[in-house]
Amino acid sequence: MKGDWEEAEKLLSEYRNWSRLKNLRLFQGKYGEVVEIYESRIQAAKDSQNIRSEASWHQQLASIVLRAGMIQKALNEANKALALARQVDLFQTRVLRDSLFTLGLIQCRMKEWQDVEKTASELRSLVENDKQQHSVYVNDFLAGLIAYERQNYKDALGYFNKALSLQWNAPGTYRADLVEYLAKTYERMGETDKAREEYEKIPNLTTGRLSYGDIYVKSFYNLGRINEQQGNSAKAIKHYEKFLTLWKDADPGIAEVEDARKRLNELRK
């Protein structure tokens, strides 16, 4: 019994160390290192024949590399996650749910409408039978993403706000990517004040931003853009400077970093 507890403590410590490192690298904009970390976890899951963990690592990696703009890799990882998730006991729905949601997000980005509608339908059926009622919000999140990518911004706004109301009671726990899409929707609708208000919420999230360090940092870039559009150069400079300081060691070639440098130079003239 003592040996079992010691092994469990060891595994828990390793997971915490890995998770902290992954979160730190996301916060630093080091997507390349995050990919390496996840690939090591995937290999470890394969070696131990832990299908559920392997599916989960593929799904999480798909979500992250999509945010980094690696769409084809994201699609490959999401398809691997879904294939593995279908082998897992369906009473453990979380990994299958997350895999379907991530695949749907990628299909939205690729504008594969027939595929995403099929994925959304399967996700709805799965979630409706899930005893964890808070998971229902992913249906509205995906519906909002479909509306957003189809430029139906009013509908997207309704779905995103409903997803937020269903997710958790405490605003600090809202998913950072959901809040970001709400801000993006307001921005596309030309409501820059509301967009700014939503972007300002992201740095104040608590558990909601733990796994979204990159979205946290990008919120300062987005706040810089919004303030620049509104003619508040002083605040724009402040936000761009913070963004560039946080991502001073980020992977080369990140579009937001290059754009922020250009904008900041123009504002300082």
Buried (B, 14 or more C-beta within 10 A) or exposed (E): EEEEEEEEEEEEEEEEEBEEEBBEBBBBBBBEBBBEBBBEBBEBBEEEEEBBBBBBBBBBBBBBBBBBEBEEBBBBBBBBBBEBBEEBEEEEBBBBBBBBBBBBBBBBBBEBEEBBEEBBEBBBEBBEEBEEEEBBBBBBBBBBBBBBBEEBBEBBBBBBBBBBEBBBEEBEBBBBBBBBBBBBBBBBBEBBEBBBBBBBBBBEBEEBBBBBBBBBBBBBBBBBBBBBEEEBEEBBBBBBBBBBEBBEEBBEEBEBBEBBEEBBEEBEE
